[in-house]
């Protein structure tokens, strides 16, 4: 599993996530990215419109992630993707919080 390290990230940037379902011709519907702590509690949820055309990306402001890291120092955090086609979700990355 990948560890997302934001120490060098531009706080004005965007984290772009593209998730393609293997059973679909592209993106899922009802897509969300959720930031959870090690207890499984939801810290933040981003909801995305259904993708149309060739742009399947979901963008999260890096400044939001940095603030959430700061507010949850000492906790293990993870980014999870869910969609109607993947209701149980999948962990995309962990955030290393010191």
Order of alpha helices (4+ residues) and beta strands (2+ residues): beta-beta-beta-beta-beta-alpha-beta-beta
